[in-house]
Amino acid sequence: MNDRNLLGVGVVGTIVAAICCFTPILVLLLAALGFSALVGWLDIVLFPALGLFAGITVYALWKRGRRP
């Protein structure tokens, strides 16, 4: 995976995870689909995903900065 794709995946993943963590969009979607019981588990999944994608973004920026 080249630097541009890695950076794109990291930024898009970070934005999507942040939107789902800090707004009720995912809660409303799960309620509409009838999966309200899963709302309690969202923090267990979304916060590590946010950290993972933020780490990918930082790594891609670091890798891009080291190029001559």
Secondary structure by P-SEA (a helix, b strand, c coil): ccaaaaaaaaaaaaaaaaaaaccaaaaaaaaaacccccccccccccaaaaaaaaaaaaaaaaaaaacc
